[in-house]
Amino acid sequence: MTSFDTSPQLGVWRALLALAVVFVMLATSGWTALRGQRELSPFQASLTAWEHGRLHGQRLPDPQSAPTRLARFFASLTATDRARLVHRYPLVVGNMNGAPVGLRYRANRIALAQAREVERQRMRDPRLTPAGQHEAGRRMHRLDSLLTPGRNILAFSPDGSGRVAEVFGSLTRAQRVSVVVPGVDTHLLTFQRTQRRYTAPAGMAESLYRAERAASPGTRTAVIAWADYTAPSGIGMDAATAMRAEAGAVRLNALVRGLPGKAPVSLFCHSYGSVVCGVAAHRLPGRVTDIAVAGSPGMRAPTAAHLRTGAEVWAMRDADDWIQDVPHLELGGLGHGADPVSTAFGARVLSADGARGHAGYFEPGTRSLWNFAEIGVGAYRSVHCAADADLCRAGLSRTAPAGRA
């Protein structure tokens, strides 16, 4: 019997396959020349510089330290020292949970301007294919938009497809904080859209912020468009597993723990974002009073009780949402478990009237958005339930608790 391991033809096929892999890597990256594999990403390079940095001869704290420790560190500095760190390490300071919010905004403006200049140069880089140059142009214009005066960028990284978080309202003065956690295909270029504006994270958060202000004009609110995790690309294997959700849950937990003040926090989790919220639920601090999911493929739990959270769990799904046809099961790591809008799951099920499919839950004028806004301001008794209103509202007061320890 001939051994395939010694076949000359196999060696040829292996060589062709290797060449094909190299070609695909070059084509998808837009580069026509291989780059050094040891080259650090901008964020990693900034982290390395921080780790070797000194301030008045003293080592700088670990960026992964507890937010309370980092807050004490920055509080101990003079304004000059804080400004020095912002200009030396904008990517680190801009993404540091525990650093003062205003300082993070300043740092991220510097980081965004630096990244914009990199993309401007890449647009004219002869080593890039036309497709690569076009992609650089798109990224440059997105970065330019994020630099618009008045925008408050809480987190930014140019690494990979890019991560962003933006704040609407004042985080430092807020009496209630809402966090929008989006799903698949979330990255720098999809963070905002001109067409179908309210299907992108920035539009979702802006829409929710306006709705909360309309629902309770006297309540100071802040809403975060949180696209600061690496989401799955498309409806593929990544979207069918919890790998991206587990990494995202760590980042979501760090975000919430690093928020200033003690205002209650509500999470609004769309599509795969609900998987992130489900995985994060048991680790989240007690100030998270609500986890509301829309168009969810599952939360990696058989029931709401299995999420092991003291937060209220809310769920909604539009009648035309294609996600209802996705099997709600988990087998061998594939799938995300029970349907959050099912009676057996035990969430408080809300009306999503007017949402029109999978991406329309934050569209102005929809009942889905109005329900989110009522939860965001703590007006629980005003929500519109999907079915049994008494069951949906059972045990709820007019306003949410002021947070738990």
C-alpha positions as CSV (number, residue, x, y, z in Angstrom):
1,M,0.0,0.0,0.0
2,T,1.4,3.3,-1.0
3,S,2.1,5.7,1.9
4,F,0.7,9.2,1.3
5,D,3.4,10.6,3.7
6,T,6.1,9.8,1.1
7,S,4.2,10.7,-2.0
8,P,5.9,13.4,-4.1
9,Q,2.5,14.7,-5.2
10,L,1.8,15.4,-1.5
11,G,4.9,17.6,-1.2
12,V,3.8,19.6,-4.3
13,W,0.3,20.1,-2.9
14,R,1.7,21.2,0.5
15,A,3.9,23.8,-1.3
16,L,0.9,25.1,-3.3
17,L,-1.2,25.2,-0.2
18,A,1.5,27.2,1.6
19,L,1.7,29.7,-1.2
20,A,-2.1,30.0,-1.2
21,V,-2.1,30.8,2.5
22,V,0.5,33.5,2.0
23,F,-1.4,35.0,-0.9
24,V,-4.6,35.1,1.1
25,M,-2.8,36.8,4.0
26,L,-1.4,39.4,1.7
27,A,-4.7,40.0,-0.1
28,T,-6.8,40.4,3.0
29,S,-4.3,42.7,4.8
30,G,-3.8,44.9,1.7
31,W,0.0,44.6,2.0
32,T,2.2,43.6,-0.9
33,A,5.2,43.0,1.3
34,L,5.4,40.9,4.5
35,R,5.7,42.8,7.7
36,G,8.0,41.8,10.5
37,Q,6.1,39.4,12.8
38,R,7.7,40.9,15.9
39,E,6.4,44.3,15.2
40,L,4.3,45.5,18.2
41,S,0.9,46.9,17.6
42,P,0.4,50.5,18.6
43,F,-1.4,49.7,21.8
44,Q,1.2,47.0,22.8
45,A,4.0,49.4,22.0
46,S,2.4,52.1,24.2
47,L,2.0,49.5,27.0
48,T,5.6,48.5,26.8
49,A,6.7,52.1,26.9
50,W,4.5,52.7,30.0
51,E,5.9,49.6,31.7
52,H,9.5,50.9,31.3
53,G,8.5,54.5,32.1
54,R,9.3,56.6,35.2
55,L,7.7,59.6,36.8
56,H,10.1,61.5,39.2
57,G,12.2,58.4,39.3
58,Q,9.3,56.2,40.4
59,R,7.9,53.3,38.3
60,L,4.4,53.7,36.9
61,P,1.6,51.5,38.3
62,D,0.4,48.4,36.5
63,P,-2.3,49.5,34.0
64,Q,-4.3,46.4,35.0
65,S,-4.4,47.4,38.7
66,A,-7.7,47.8,40.4
67,P,-9.5,51.0,39.2
68,T,-9.5,52.3,42.8
69,R,-5.7,52.1,43.0
70,L,-5.3,53.8,39.7
71,A,-7.7,56.5,40.7
72,R,-5.6,57.2,43.8
73,F,-2.5,57.3,41.7
74,F,-3.9,60.0,39.4
75,A,-5.3,61.9,42.3
76,S,-1.9,62.1,43.8
77,L,-0.4,63.8,40.7
78,T,-0.2,67.5,39.9
79,A,-1.9,68.7,36.8
80,T,1.5,69.0,35.1
81,D,2.3,65.4,35.8
82,R,-1.1,64.2,34.5
83,A,-0.6,66.2,31.3
84,R,2.9,64.7,30.9
85,L,1.5,61.1,31.1
86,V,-1.3,61.9,28.7
87,H,1.1,63.2,26.0
88,R,3.7,60.4,26.6
89,Y,1.3,57.5,26.8
90,P,-2.1,58.5,25.2
91,L,-3.2,55.0,24.3
92,V,-2.5,53.7,27.8
93,V,-4.1,56.6,29.7
94,G,-7.0,56.7,27.3
95,N,-7.9,53.1,28.0
96,M,-7.1,53.0,31.7
97,N,-10.1,52.1,33.9
98,G,-9.7,54.3,37.0
99,A,-8.1,57.3,35.3
100,P,-10.2,60.4,35.5
101,V,-12.8,60.6,32.7
102,G,-11.7,64.0,31.5
103,L,-8.1,62.8,31.3
104,R,-9.2,59.8,29.2
105,Y,-11.0,62.0,26.8
106,R,-7.9,64.2,26.4
107,A,-5.7,61.2,25.9
108,N,-7.9,59.6,23.3
109,R,-8.1,62.8,21.3
110,I,-4.3,62.7,21.0
111,A,-4.3,58.9,20.2
112,L,-7.1,59.4,17.6
113,A,-5.1,62.2,15.9
114,Q,-1.9,60.1,15.9
115,A,-3.9,57.1,14.4
116,R,-5.4,59.4,11.8
117,E,-2.0,60.6,10.6
118,V,-0.9,56.9,10.3
119,E,-3.8,56.1,8.1
120,R,-3.2,59.3,6.0
121,Q,0.3,58.1,5.3
122,R,-1.0,54.5,4.5
123,M,-3.3,56.0,1.9
124,R,-0.2,56.9,-0.1
125,D,1.9,53.9,0.8
126,P,3.1,52.2,-2.4
127,R,3.5,48.9,-0.5
128,L,-0.3,48.8,-0.1
129,T,-2.7,47.5,-2.8
130,P,-5.4,49.8,-4.0
131,A,-7.8,47.9,-1.7
132,G,-5.5,48.5,1.2
133,Q,-5.2,52.2,0.4
134,H,-8.9,52.5,0.2
135,E,-9.3,50.8,3.6
136,A,-6.8,53.2,5.1
137,G,-8.9,56.1,3.7
138,R,-12.0,54.8,5.3
139,R,-10.3,54.5,8.6
140,M,-8.8,58.0,8.3
141,H,-12.3,59.5,7.7
142,R,-13.8,57.5,10.6
143,L,-11.0,58.7,13.0
144,D,-11.6,62.3,11.7
145,S,-15.2,62.0,12.6
146,L,-14.4,60.8,16.1
147,L,-12.3,63.9,16.6
148,T,-15.3,66.2,16.0
149,P,-15.4,68.8,18.8
150,G,-17.8,67.7,21.6
151,R,-17.4,64.0,21.1
152,N,-16.2,62.2,24.3
153,I,-14.2,59.1,23.5
154,L,-13.8,57.0,26.7
155,A,-11.7,54.2,25.0
156,F,-9.9,53.8,21.7
157,S,-7.5,51.3,20.2
158,P,-6.4,51.2,16.5
159,D,-5.2,47.6,16.9
160,G,-6.8,45.1,14.5
161,S,-10.2,46.3,13.3
162,G,-10.3,48.9,16.0
163,R,-12.2,49.4,19.3
164,V,-14.1,52.5,20.5
165,A,-16.3,53.6,23.4
166,E,-18.1,56.9,23.4
167,V,-20.0,58.7,26.1
168,F,-23.2,60.7,25.7
169,G,-24.0,63.0,28.7
170,S,-21.8,63.5,31.7
171,L,-20.4,60.4,33.4
172,T,-19.2,62.4,36.4
173,R,-22.5,64.0,37.1
174,A,-24.8,61.2,36.1
175,Q,-27.5,59.8,38.4
176,R,-28.0,56.9,36.1
177,V,-25.6,55.3,33.6
178,S,-26.6,53.1,30.7
179,V,-24.2,50.9,28.6
180,V,-25.0,49.7,25.1
181,V,-23.3,46.4,24.3
182,P,-23.5,45.7,20.5
183,G,-23.1,42.4,18.7
184,V,-21.3,41.0,15.6
185,D,-19.4,43.0,13.1
186,T,-18.7,45.8,15.6
187,H,-15.4,47.6,15.0
188,L,-14.0,51.0,14.1
189,L,-15.6,51.3,10.7
190,T,-19.1,50.1,11.8
191,F,-19.1,52.2,15.1
192,Q,-21.4,54.7,13.4
193,R,-23.3,54.8,10.1
194,T,-24.9,57.5,8.0
195,Q,-27.5,55.2,6.5
196,R,-29.4,53.1,9.1
197,R,-27.9,55.2,11.8
198,Y,-29.6,53.6,14.7
199,T,-28.2,50.1,13.9
200,A,-24.7,51.2,14.8
201,P,-23.3,51.5,18.4
202,A,-23.0,55.3,18.4
203,G,-26.5,55.7,16.9
204,M,-27.9,53.2,19.4
205,A,-26.4,55.1,22.4
206,E,-27.4,58.5,21.1
207,S,-30.9,57.4,20.5
208,L,-31.2,55.9,24.0
209,Y,-29.7,59.0,25.6
210,R,-32.3,61.2,23.9
211,A,-35.1,58.8,24.9
212,E,-34.0,58.7,28.5
213,R,-34.0,62.5,28.7
214,A,-37.5,62.6,27.2
215,A,-38.7,59.9,29.7
216,S,-37.3,61.7,32.7
217,P,-36.0,65.3,32.0
218,G,-35.0,65.7,35.7
219,T,-32.7,62.7,35.8
220,R,-29.1,63.3,34.9
221,T,-28.2,60.3,32.6
222,A,-25.1,59.2,30.7
223,V,-25.1,56.5,28.0
224,I,-22.0,54.7,26.8
225,A,-21.7,53.2,23.3
226,W,-19.4,50.4,24.2
227,A,-17.7,48.8,21.2
228,D,-14.6,48.1,23.2
229,Y,-14.3,44.4,22.7
230,T,-13.4,42.2,19.7
231,A,-16.7,41.1,18.4
232,P,-17.2,38.1,16.0
233,S,-17.0,38.9,12.3
234,G,-20.2,37.8,10.6
235,I,-22.4,34.8,11.5
236,G,-19.7,32.1,11.6
237,M,-17.9,29.9,14.2
238,D,-16.9,32.8,16.4
239,A,-20.5,34.0,16.6
240,A,-21.6,30.5,17.5
241,T,-19.2,30.1,20.5
242,A,-18.5,32.1,23.6
243,M,-14.9,32.7,22.9
244,R,-15.3,36.4,21.9
245,A,-17.9,36.8,24.7
246,E,-15.6,35.5,27.4
247,A,-12.9,38.0,26.5
248,G,-15.5,40.8,26.1
249,A,-17.0,40.0,29.5
250,V,-13.7,40.6,31.1
251,R,-13.5,44.0,29.4
252,L,-17.1,44.9,30.3
253,N,-16.6,44.0,33.9
254,A,-13.4,46.2,34.0
255,L,-15.4,49.1,32.4
256,V,-18.2,49.0,34.9
257,R,-15.8,48.8,37.9
258,G,-13.8,51.7,36.6
259,L,-16.8,54.1,36.2
260,P,-16.7,57.1,38.4
261,G,-19.3,57.7,41.2
262,K,-21.9,55.2,42.5
263,A,-24.8,55.8,40.1
264,P,-26.8,52.6,39.2
265,V,-25.8,51.1,35.8
266,S,-28.1,49.4,33.3
267,L,-26.7,47.2,30.5
268,F,-28.5,47.1,27.1
269,C,-27.2,44.2,25.2
270,H,-28.1,43.5,21.6
271,S,-27.7,40.2,19.7
272,Y,-24.2,38.7,20.4
273,G,-23.8,41.5,23.0
274,S,-26.3,39.6,25.1
275,V,-23.9,36.7,25.1
276,V,-21.2,39.0,26.5
277,C,-23.6,40.3,29.1
278,G,-24.7,36.8,30.1
279,V,-21.1,35.6,30.5
280,A,-20.2,38.8,32.5
281,A,-23.3,38.8,34.7
282,H,-22.0,36.9,37.7
283,R,-18.9,39.0,38.0
284,L,-20.4,42.4,37.6
285,P,-20.5,44.8,40.6
286,G,-23.7,45.4,42.5
287,R,-24.2,48.8,41.0
288,V,-25.4,47.0,37.9
289,T,-29.2,47.0,38.5
290,D,-30.5,45.9,35.1
291,I,-29.4,43.7,32.2
292,A,-31.8,44.1,29.3
293,V,-31.3,42.0,26.1
294,A,-32.8,42.4,22.6
295,G,-32.6,40.0,19.7
296,S,-30.6,37.5,21.9
297,P,-29.3,34.2,20.6
298,G,-29.0,33.2,24.3
299,M,-27.0,34.2,27.4
300,R,-25.1,31.0,28.0
301,A,-27.5,30.1,30.8
302,P,-30.5,27.8,31.1
303,T,-32.5,30.4,33.2
304,A,-32.1,33.9,34.4
305,A,-31.4,32.5,37.9
306,H,-28.3,30.7,36.5
307,L,-26.8,34.1,35.6
308,R,-26.1,34.5,39.3
309,T,-26.7,38.3,39.3
310,G,-28.8,40.5,41.6
311,A,-29.7,42.7,38.6
312,E,-33.1,42.6,37.0
313,V,-33.0,40.6,33.8
314,W,-35.2,41.9,30.9
315,A,-35.7,40.5,27.4
316,M,-37.4,41.5,24.2
317,R,-37.6,40.2,20.6
318,D,-39.4,41.7,17.6
319,A,-41.8,39.3,15.9
320,D,-39.9,39.7,12.6
321,D,-36.4,39.2,14.1
322,W,-34.6,36.3,12.3
323,I,-32.8,35.4,15.6
324,Q,-35.9,33.5,16.6
325,D,-35.0,30.9,14.0
326,V,-31.6,30.2,15.5
327,P,-31.7,27.0,17.7
328,H,-31.6,28.0,21.3
329,L,-29.4,25.4,22.7
330,E,-25.8,24.8,23.7
331,L,-24.0,21.6,22.7
332,G,-20.2,21.0,22.8
333,G,-19.6,24.8,23.1
334,L,-21.7,25.6,20.1
335,G,-24.9,27.7,20.6
336,H,-25.7,30.0,23.5
337,G,-28.4,28.2,25.4
338,A,-32.0,28.9,26.3
339,D,-34.2,31.6,24.7
340,P,-34.3,34.6,27.0
341,V,-37.9,35.5,26.0
342,S,-39.2,32.1,26.8
343,T,-41.4,31.7,29.9
344,A,-39.0,29.0,31.2
345,F,-36.0,31.3,31.2
346,G,-37.6,33.7,33.7
347,A,-36.7,37.1,32.4
348,R,-39.2,40.0,32.5
349,V,-40.3,40.0,28.9
350,L,-40.9,43.4,27.3
351,S,-42.8,44.6,24.2
352,A,-40.6,45.4,21.1
353,D,-43.4,46.8,19.0
354,G,-42.1,48.8,16.0
355,A,-38.6,47.4,16.1
356,R,-39.0,45.9,12.6
357,G,-36.5,43.0,12.6
358,H,-33.1,42.3,14.2
359,A,-31.5,45.7,14.0
360,G,-34.3,48.1,14.8
361,Y,-34.6,48.0,18.6
362,F,-33.1,51.5,19.1
363,E,-35.1,53.2,16.4
364,P,-36.8,56.4,17.6
365,G,-40.5,56.0,18.1
366,T,-40.4,52.2,18.8
367,R,-41.8,50.7,22.0
368,S,-38.5,48.8,22.3
369,L,-36.5,52.0,22.7
370,W,-39.1,53.5,25.0
371,N,-38.9,50.4,27.3
372,F,-35.1,50.7,27.3
373,A,-35.3,54.4,28.3
374,E,-37.8,53.7,31.1
375,I,-35.4,51.0,32.5
376,G,-32.5,53.4,32.1
377,V,-34.1,56.0,34.3
378,G,-35.4,53.5,36.7
379,A,-39.1,54.0,35.9
380,Y,-39.9,50.3,36.0
381,R,-43.6,50.6,36.5
382,S,-43.9,52.5,33.2
383,V,-42.5,49.7,30.9
384,H,-44.7,48.0,28.4
385,C,-44.7,44.3,28.8
386,A,-45.0,41.7,26.0
387,A,-47.8,39.7,27.7
388,D,-48.7,39.4,31.3
389,A,-48.0,42.8,32.7
390,D,-48.5,41.8,36.3
391,L,-45.9,39.0,36.0
392,C,-43.5,41.3,34.1
393,R,-43.7,44.0,36.8
394,A,-44.1,41.8,39.8
395,G,-42.1,43.1,42.8
396,L,-40.9,46.2,41.0
397,S,-41.0,49.7,42.5
398,R,-41.4,52.9,40.6
399,T,-37.7,53.6,40.8
400,A,-34.7,51.3,40.8
401,P,-32.5,50.9,43.9
402,A,-29.6,53.3,44.2
403,G,-27.1,50.5,43.7
404,R,-25.8,47.7,45.9
405,A,-22.4,47.3,47.5
